[in-house]
């Protein structure tokens, strides 16, 4: 069975596992105060060009989003997000469970556009009844988006300027940030640190066993570590995440893993187009979204693990094929052979 279902189905990159084994028997303080976490924070600050940043390590993406959003918002506020945004569509109401509403806005190619955000904020404050409504307290975006698309530096700057004007936070979910940074050099990690109030550097989908780094470039909210503890998200063995991020950032491994996955995704993209498959979105990242006749899906599913994304008309569906740090060139070639046999036979 070929695996293109997601980018977190494998374990961890061997270098990450080696670091865990090498450090396994060395006792360390708990709760992220270990030497490995401290060094990982230093490496991340350097990569972000943000020497004053607060960096926290949490176990998973949904967990870090719920804790971060809850920590950035006041009790009467909600989070503006694209309707397709992960916190709105694929996190089982985790943000709402913290007591904060997700304020879903129209999207275009998976992105929240500046014009849409400005109109929503202006309409909110123009409403005479807005004191009785959930106030927009932050903007949530993901990079890449749920459709593998990317924000440009100009687009992120526009969103950042709007947030500053309205005194709300800009938060970027970077669960797949390694692949975004590899796909396009227009928006760099230091750019993100300069323009966002908080963002995550994903590990789970980018070579780690688990773990996300939550970065506050200008410093985090008051008593944020206590909030993490209160939400049940503070690992006693914080070294587990710290050692992994130390291995990922020590010699630029994080960025190399992103490059290899994106390079294979571009080969995948080229092969899909050559075989006549339309692509639902123009994704430059490790996620590709071919439009496939429904009649082919049962046969494809027998030998290829993929993700169903959405229906498209009566006879077609959009599926997702994702490469990862663990994908091999021969996996892509084998997929092409399978598709050739299916299309010829069909």
N, C-alpha and C positions, 0 to 999 in steps of 0.2 A: 504494500500500500504506500503510494507516494503521499507525502505530507505537505500540503499547501494550505491547510485550514487556518492557521494563525502563525504568529511569530513568537509564541511562548510555549509551544508544545514540547520542545526539547528541554533538557536540564539546564546546564550552565556551560559556558565556554571552559575548556580545560584549564586555562590560566586562572580563572576564578576558583575552580575546584582546588587547584594546587595551593592557592593562597589560603583557602579555608583549612586544608590539611596541614600546611606549614605552621599555621597559627593556632591550631586546634588545642594543643596542650599547654599553651602559655596563658596563665590566669590574667584576667583583666578586670577593671572596674565595670560595673553594669550601666545600663540605661544610656548608652551612647557616649559615655565618658572614657572609653577605652582608647588606646593609642592608635588603633587602626581607623576608628571613626574620626579622630582628630586629624589624622593625616589625610583621610579622604576629604574632609571639609576643606583643608588647605588646598588640595589639588583642584577641587571644584571651584573654589574662590578664584584661584589663578586662571583656570580655563574660562571663567566668566568675566574676568577683569573686574571683579567686585570684592575687594579685600575686606570690606566691612559686612559682608553678607552673613546672615544666619542660615545655617544648613541643618535640616533635621532629616533623619532616616526613618521611613515607615515601611511596612511590609508590602503593601499592595496598592494598586491604582485607585480602586473605588474607596478604599480606606483613606488614602491621602487626600483625595478630592473632597470627601465628606468632612474631614477634619479641617482642611485648609479653608474651604468655603465657610464652614461654621465659625472658624476663628476670625475670618476677615469681616463677617457681617455682624451688624447689631440686630437685636431681637426682632425689629420691625422691618428688616430688609430682606430682599431676595436677590437671586443671581440671574442676570440677563445672559442668555445663551442662545445659539442657533437651535432651531427645532430639532436638528439632527445631532446636536451636541451630545457627547457621551453621558453627561450628568442628567440629561433630559430623556435620552432614549434607551440607554443600556446599563443603567446602574440601579435598577429596581427601586427607584425613589429614595436612594440613600441620602441625598441632600435634603429632601423633604422630611426624612426621618429625623433630621437634626432640628427641625422646626423652621426651616427656611424654604420658601417657594422658589422653584426654577421658573423664571419669566421667559418663556420660549418665544423667540422672534423668527421671522422668515429668514431663510438661508439661501445662498446662491453658491452652487458648487461646494456645499458643505461649510461655507464660511459665513461669518457674521460681518456684513458690510457696514462701513461707517455711516452711510446715508440711512440705513435701516435703524442703526442704534440712535443716531441723532433724532430721527423722527419719533422713535418710541419714547425717548427721554423728554422731548419737547411736549409730546402729547400728554405724558403723565403729569407734568407740572402745570400744563394748561387746564387740566381737568379740575374744576372747582371742588370735586370730592376726593382729591388725591390724599388728603389726610386720613381717609378711611380705607386706603388701599395699601398693598405691599409696596414699599419703596424700593426702587432699584438701587442696590448698594454695591454691586460689583458687576464686572463683565467676565464671563468665562469663555475661553476659546481653547481649542486644541490644535496642536501643530506637530504632525499632520492632522488634518481633519478626519472625520469618519469616512470620507471618500478619497483619502490619500492626497488631497490637495494641500497647498501651502500658502501661508500668508507671506506677502512681500514685505520688505522693510518699510516701504511707503504705506502699505495698508496697516501694519502694526503701529506705525507712528501716528496715523490718523486716529486709530482706536485709543492709543495712549493719550493723545491730546484731548479727546472728548472726555475720557475718564478724569483727567486733571481738571477740566472745566467744570465738571459736575461733582468733583470731590468724591469719586468712587474708585474702587480698586480694579486693576486689570490683572487677571490671573490666567496663566497659560498651562494647560495640561500637556506635558511633554512625555507622555508614556512611550511614544515612539520617536523621541527627539533625535536619537542617533541617526535614524533614517531620513529625517527632515534635513538635518545639517549636511548629510552626505549628498542629498538630492539637489541642493541649491545653495550656492555660496552667497546669495543676496542678503540673507538674514543670518547673521552669525550668533554664536552664543553670547558674546559681549553685547551685541545689539539687543538681544532678548533681555539681558540683565539690566540694560539701561532703560528699556521701555516698559517693562512689566513690574508690578509691585510684588508679584510672587509667581513662581513657575516650578514645574517639576522636571527632573532629569530622570527619565524612566530607566530602570534596570531590568525589571521582569521580562520585558519584551526585547531587551537589547543585550543579552548575554549573561545576566545574573540568574541565580536560582530564584530569587525574589528580591524585592526592595525598590523603593523610589526615594530619590533625594528631593526634598522640598526646600527650595531656595527663596529666601527673602533678601533681595540684593541690598536693600537699605535698612535691613533689620526687621525682625519679626514682631508680631503683636505682643503685648505685655503678657507674661506668664504663659507663653505658648507651649512650653514643655509640660507645664501642669495641665493644660487643656488636652494635650496628646494623651497624658496619663488618664485623665478623666474620661476620655472617650475609649479607653481600653486599647489604645494603639501604641503604647510605649513598650518596646521589647526590653526585658531584663537583660537578655543577651544581645545588646545593641551591636556588639562586635560582628554578629552575623551579617548585617548589612554593611557595616563599616569596612570590613575586610574585602567584601566583594567590590565596593565602589573604589577602594584603594587600588585593587588589581585592574579595574576597568580604566581608571584615569592616570595610572602611574606612568605608562609609556604610550599614551594615546590609543590604547586598545579600543576604547569606546567608539572613537571616530572611525577606526579601521573596520570594525564590525559593521558599522552602518554602511560604509562604502561597498563592502563585498556583497551585502544583501541587495543594495540598490542596483549594483552592476548586473546582478543576475535577474533582477526584476525588469531591467531594461531589455535584456535578452528575451525574457518571457514576453514582454510587451511586443517586441518586434516579431516574435514567432506567432503570437496570437493574431496580429494584424495581417501577417502574410498568409494566414490560413482563413482569412475572411471573417474573423470575429470582430464585431464592433466593441468598442470600449465605452462603458457608461460614463466615465469621467477621465479626463486627461491627467492621470496621476503620475508624477515623476518619482514617486516613492516606492517602497517595497510592497505596497498593496496595489494590485491590479484588478479591475472589475469588468471582465468580459460579459457580453450579453450572449446567452446560450439558449438554443431551442430546448424547451422543456422535455422533448422526446429524448434528448441525449443525456439528461441528468441521471436517470437510474443507472445507465451503463457506466457513465463517468464515475459515479459514486462507488462502484465496485472496486476500483483500483486507485482512485485519487481522493484524498480527504480535502474537501473545500468547504467554504462557508456560503450558505445561501444568504443573499443580501436583500433583494426585494423582487417582486414581480414586475414585469415590463410588458404590458399588453396581455393578450390572451395566451399566446403560444411561446413566450420567452420569459426568461428570468435573468437577473443580474446575480452573478456569484462573485465571491472574492477569492483570489489566489494570492497568498502572501508568502514572500520569501523571508528568510531570517538570517541571522549570523551563522546558522547551522546548515543552510541550504547549499547543496553542491551543484556544480555545473552539470553533472550527469543526471541529477534529478530533473533539471529543466529539459534536458535532451530526452529523457524517458517520457516525460509528459507530452512532448511533441509527438513522439512515436504513437502514444496512446490516442492522441487527438487525430492524427493522420489515419489510423486504422478505423476510428469511429466515423469520421467524416466520409472516408472512402466507402466503408461498409454501409453507412446510412444513405 
